[in-house]
Amino acid sequence: MDARGRSVELPAGLRYDPLDPWAVEIAFGRTGEEVRWLIGRELLMVGRTDPVGEGDVLVSPSIDERGRASVILELCSPSGRLIAQLSTRELTAFLDRTVAAVPPGTEQVDLDRLVAALVSASE
């Protein structure tokens, strides 16, 4: 919604990296001007049918203005607040692909890769 409370279209893209299996990245905005959020994959899975989350990220099921199932994402930061609506059908198709890549319960972290990334970031 804009400052007047009207809904506006906002480009958004979902990305999943099996090397970070618990997170889904959502990028809002145009290429080069994107705002990125990492959201727990489990939050998105649960949020399709039940309200979930606390603090900066809330996810809940809803119905869009055309009567179709949707998911509401409420994201809060010191810079502002965004309430976005995603198609449940499209979100489910995306999450199904993440589950095919890394089934829930089989997630693992490559500790060597994580340590190397942390060390190189601090240098």
PASEBA-1860 file (N, C-alpha, C; in nm, 3 decimals):
! residues 123
1> MDARGRSV> 0.084/-0.118/0.000/0.000/0.000/0.000/0.088/0.124/0.000 ~ 0.038/0.226/-0.064/0.112/0.351/-0.064/0.074/0.433/0.060 ~ 0.123/0.556/0.067/0.098/0.641/0.184/-0.050/0.670/0.204 ~ -0.130/0.656/0.099/-0.274/0.682/0.110/-0.355/0.556/0.136 ~ -0.286/0.443/0.154/-0.356/0.318/0.183/-0.403/0.242/0.062 ~ -0.360/0.283/-0.058/-0.399/0.213/-0.180/-0.301/0.101/-0.211 ~ -0.352/-0.010/-0.260/-0.265/-0.121/-0.300/-0.188/-0.082/-0.425 ~ -0.061/-0.124/-0.428/0.023/-0.099/-0.546/0.098/-0.228/-0.581
9> ELPAGLRY> 0.125/-0.245/-0.709/0.203/-0.359/-0.755/0.349/-0.334/-0.718 ~ 0.416/-0.436/-0.667/0.556/-0.428/-0.629/0.626/-0.552/-0.681 ~ 0.723/-0.534/-0.772/0.795/-0.652/-0.819/0.860/-0.725/-0.703 ~ 0.852/-0.856/-0.706/0.912/-0.938/-0.599/0.960/-1.069/-0.658 ~ 1.067/-1.120/-0.601/1.120/-1.249/-0.645/1.159/-1.334/-0.526 ~ 1.136/-1.463/-0.536/1.172/-1.558/-0.431/1.294/-1.636/-0.476 ~ 1.384/-1.663/-0.382/1.506/-1.738/-0.411/1.536/-1.832/-0.296 ~ 1.581/-1.952/-0.331/1.616/-2.051/-0.230/1.755/-2.106/-0.262
17> DPLDPWAV> 1.840/-2.110/-0.161/1.975/-2.164/-0.175/1.987/-2.286/-0.085 ~ 2.002/-2.405/-0.141/2.014/-2.525/-0.058/2.131/-2.520/0.040 ~ 2.228/-2.431/0.018/2.339/-2.417/0.113/2.296/-2.341/0.239 ~ 2.183/-2.271/0.232/2.123/-2.205/0.348/1.979/-2.257/0.356 ~ 1.962/-2.385/0.392/1.836/-2.454/0.370/1.716/-2.408/0.452 ~ 1.738/-2.332/0.557/1.625/-2.289/0.640/1.566/-2.156/0.595 ~ 1.631/-2.087/0.502/1.590/-1.951/0.466/1.542/-1.941/0.322 ~ 1.449/-1.849/0.301/1.404/-1.809/0.168/1.433/-1.660/0.158
25> EIAFGRTG> 1.489/-1.619/0.045/1.514/-1.477/0.023/1.401/-1.420/-0.062 ~ 1.349/-1.307/-0.018/1.248/-1.236/-0.095/1.307/-1.099/-0.128 ~ 1.311/-1.068/-0.257/1.362/-0.938/-0.302/1.245/-0.857/-0.356 ~ 1.225/-0.739/-0.301/1.119/-0.649/-0.344/1.181/-0.533/-0.419 ~ 1.117/-0.490/-0.527/1.162/-0.373/-0.601/1.229/-0.410/-0.732 ~ 1.275/-0.307/-0.800/1.340/-0.325/-0.930/1.484/-0.370/-0.913 ~ 1.535/-0.439/-1.014/1.674/-0.484/-1.013/1.766/-0.365/-0.988 ~ 1.858/-0.383/-0.895/1.951/-0.277/-0.859/1.901/-0.188/-0.747
33> EEVRWLIG> 1.770/-0.191/-0.722/1.709/-0.111/-0.615/1.633/-0.200/-0.517 ~ 1.667/-0.328/-0.516/1.590/-0.424/-0.438/1.615/-0.412/-0.289 ~ 1.512/-0.445/-0.214/1.522/-0.462/-0.070/1.504/-0.611/-0.046 ~ 1.603/-0.671/0.020/1.601/-0.816/0.039/1.574/-0.852/0.185 ~ 1.493/-0.956/0.201/1.463/-1.010/0.334/1.489/-1.160/0.331 ~ 1.546/-1.211/0.437/1.556/-1.355/0.456/1.446/-1.395/0.554 ~ 1.367/-1.491/0.514/1.254/-1.538/0.596/1.267/-1.689/0.610 ~ 1.237/-1.739/0.727/1.243/-1.883/0.749/1.148/-1.957/0.658
41> RELLMVGR> 1.198/-2.060/0.594/1.114/-2.141/0.505/0.995/-2.198/0.580 ~ 1.018/-2.242/0.704/0.910/-2.298/0.785/0.800/-2.194/0.811 ~ 0.838/-2.068/0.833/0.738/-1.962/0.854/0.646/-1.951/0.732 ~ 0.705/-1.954/0.614/0.624/-1.945/0.492/0.536/-2.068/0.475 ~ 0.588/-2.184/0.509/0.508/-2.306/0.497/0.387/-2.302/0.590 ~ 0.410/-2.267/0.715/0.301/-2.262/0.813/0.206/-2.147/0.782 ~ 0.262/-2.033/0.741/0.182/-1.913/0.717/0.081/-1.925/0.606 ~ 0.092/-2.028/0.524/-0.009/-2.049/0.420/-0.145/-2.086/0.478
49> TDPVGEGD> -0.144/-2.149/0.599/-0.270/-2.196/0.658/-0.298/-2.141/0.797 ~ -0.193/-2.092/0.867/-0.210/-2.043/1.003/-0.123/-1.919/1.025 ~ -0.172/-1.822/1.103/-0.087/-1.707/1.135/0.036/-1.752/1.213 ~ 0.152/-1.696/1.179/0.276/-1.735/1.243/0.374/-1.618/1.240 ~ 0.468/-1.621/1.332/0.573/-1.520/1.336/0.554/-1.426/1.453 ~ 0.660/-1.349/1.477/0.654/-1.248/1.581/0.761/-1.145/1.550 ~ 0.746/-1.027/1.606/0.848/-0.925/1.585/0.849/-0.870/1.444 ~ 0.961/-0.888/1.374/0.982/-0.825/1.244/0.911/-0.894/1.128
57> VLVSPSID> 0.874/-1.021/1.144/0.814/-1.096/1.034/0.688/-1.168/1.083 ~ 0.577/-1.136/1.018/0.449/-1.203/1.044/0.397/-1.257/0.911 ~ 0.344/-1.378/0.913/0.291/-1.441/0.793/0.153/-1.496/0.827 ~ 0.055/-1.471/0.741/-0.079/-1.524/0.770/-0.157/-1.548/0.640 ~ -0.247/-1.646/0.645/-0.331/-1.673/0.527/-0.435/-1.564/0.512 ~ -0.479/-1.544/0.387/-0.580/-1.442/0.360/-0.651/-1.478/0.229 ~ -0.735/-1.388/0.186/-0.805/-1.398/0.058/-0.783/-1.264/-0.013 ~ -0.747/-1.268/-0.141/-0.726/-1.142/-0.213/-0.859/-1.083/-0.258
65> ERGRASVI> -0.852/-0.967/-0.323/-0.974/-0.896/-0.362/-1.057/-0.971/-0.466 ~ -0.999/-1.073/-0.529/-1.073/-1.155/-0.626/-1.120/-1.288/-0.566 ~ -1.103/-1.304/-0.434/-1.149/-1.424/-0.366/-1.054/-1.542/-0.373 ~ -0.929/-1.518/-0.415/-0.830/-1.624/-0.425/-0.746/-1.631/-0.297 ~ -0.702/-1.752/-0.265/-0.618/-1.770/-0.147/-0.488/-1.693/-0.164 ~ -0.448/-1.625/-0.057/-0.323/-1.549/-0.059/-0.256/-1.559/0.077 ~ -0.134/-1.510/0.082/-0.057/-1.507/0.205/-0.013/-1.363/0.227 ~ -0.033/-1.314/0.348/0.009/-1.179/0.384/0.142/-1.187/0.456
73> LELCSPSG> 0.239/-1.109/0.409/0.368/-1.093/0.477/0.372/-0.954/0.535 ~ 0.398/-0.945/0.663/0.416/-0.815/0.727/0.559/-0.808/0.776 ~ 0.636/-0.716/0.717/0.778/-0.703/0.746/0.803/-0.565/0.808 ~ 0.869/-0.564/0.922/0.895/-0.438/0.993/1.046/-0.422/1.014 ~ 1.093/-0.300/0.996/1.233/-0.267/1.023/1.238/-0.124/1.074 ~ 1.353/-0.080/1.123/1.363/0.059/1.165/1.335/0.158/1.051 ~ 1.352/0.112/0.927/1.329/0.199/0.811/1.183/0.207/0.769 ~ 1.100/0.117/0.818/0.960/0.120/0.779/0.895/-0.016/0.787
81> RLIAQLST> 0.777/-0.022/0.729/0.694/-0.142/0.735/0.639/-0.171/0.596 ~ 0.636/-0.300/0.561/0.581/-0.342/0.432/0.481/-0.453/0.458 ~ 0.364/-0.438/0.401/0.264/-0.546/0.404/0.247/-0.589/0.259 ~ 0.282/-0.714/0.232/0.276/-0.767/0.095/0.182/-0.886/0.091 ~ 0.121/-0.905/-0.024/0.028/-1.016/-0.044/0.082/-1.102/-0.158 ~ 0.097/-1.231/-0.130/0.145/-1.327/-0.229/0.036/-1.428/-0.261 ~ 0.036/-1.476/-0.382/-0.055/-1.583/-0.421/-0.016/-1.712/-0.348 ~ -0.112/-1.774/-0.279/-0.085/-1.900/-0.211/-0.044/-2.006/-0.312
89> RELTAFLD> -0.108/-2.008/-0.426/-0.076/-2.107/-0.529/0.069/-2.093/-0.575 ~ 0.112/-1.970/-0.603/0.249/-1.948/-0.649/0.351/-1.975/-0.537 ~ 0.319/-1.933/-0.415/0.408/-1.959/-0.303/0.422/-2.109/-0.278 ~ 0.311/-2.182/-0.285/0.315/-2.326/-0.265/0.399/-2.394/-0.373 ~ 0.386/-2.352/-0.497/0.467/-2.410/-0.605/0.616/-2.386/-0.578 ~ 0.651/-2.266/-0.533/0.790/-2.235/-0.500/0.838/-2.322/-0.383 ~ 0.759/-2.327/-0.276/0.798/-2.406/-0.159/0.809/-2.555/-0.192 ~ 0.723/-2.604/-0.280/0.733/-2.745/-0.322/0.868/-2.771/-0.388
97> RTVAAVPP> 0.918/-2.675/-0.466/1.050/-2.691/-0.528/1.160/-2.692/-0.423 ~ 1.146/-2.611/-0.318/1.248/-2.611/-0.212/1.247/-2.743/-0.137 ~ 1.129/-2.798/-0.115/1.116/-2.927/-0.046/1.176/-3.039/-0.130 ~ 1.159/-3.031/-0.262/1.220/-3.131/-0.350/1.372/-3.122/-0.343 ~ 1.425/-3.001/-0.329/1.570/-2.981/-0.322/1.625/-3.024/-0.186 ~ 1.556/-2.984/-0.079/1.601/-3.017/0.058/1.476/-3.045/0.141 ~ 1.440/-3.173/0.157/1.322/-3.206/0.237/1.336/-3.159/0.382 ~ 1.227/-3.111/0.443/1.232/-3.071/0.583/1.285/-3.186/0.669
105> GTEQVDLD> 1.372/-3.153/0.762/1.431/-3.252/0.849/1.566/-3.302/0.800 ~ 1.601/-3.270/0.674/1.730/-3.314/0.620/1.826/-3.196/0.604 ~ 1.786/-3.078/0.648/1.869/-2.959/0.634/2.002/-2.979/0.707 ~ 2.108/-2.934/0.647/2.240/-2.939/0.709/2.316/-2.812/0.672 ~ 2.411/-2.775/0.757/2.493/-2.659/0.731/2.636/-2.708/0.707 ~ 2.700/-2.653/0.604/2.840/-2.682/0.576/2.922/-2.589/0.666 ~ 2.965/-2.641/0.781/3.037/-2.558/0.879/3.169/-2.504/0.824 ~ 3.240/-2.582/0.745/3.365/-2.533/0.687/3.339/-2.411/0.598
113> RLVAALVS> 3.236/-2.418/0.517/3.200/-2.306/0.429/3.158/-2.185/0.512 ~ 3.081/-2.208/0.618/3.035/-2.099/0.703/3.153/-2.030/0.772 ~ 3.245/-2.107/0.828/3.362/-2.048/0.894/3.446/-1.970/0.794 ~ 3.467/-2.027/0.676/3.545/-1.957/0.573/3.479/-1.825/0.534 ~ 3.348/-1.823/0.523/3.277/-1.699/0.489/3.290/-1.597/0.601 ~ 3.278/-1.641/0.725/3.291/-1.550/0.838/3.432/-1.493/0.849 ~ 3.531/-1.576/0.828/3.670/-1.531/0.835/3.701/-1.431/0.723 ~ 3.657/-1.462/0.601/3.686/-1.371/0.490/3.610/-1.239/0.505
121> ASE> 3.492/-1.243/0.566/3.414/-1.119/0.586/3.480/-1.029/0.688 ~ 3.552/-1.086/0.785/3.614/-1.004/0.889/3.751/-0.952/0.849 ~ 3.805/-0.999/0.740/3.939/-0.954/0.696/3.931/-0.829/0.612
END
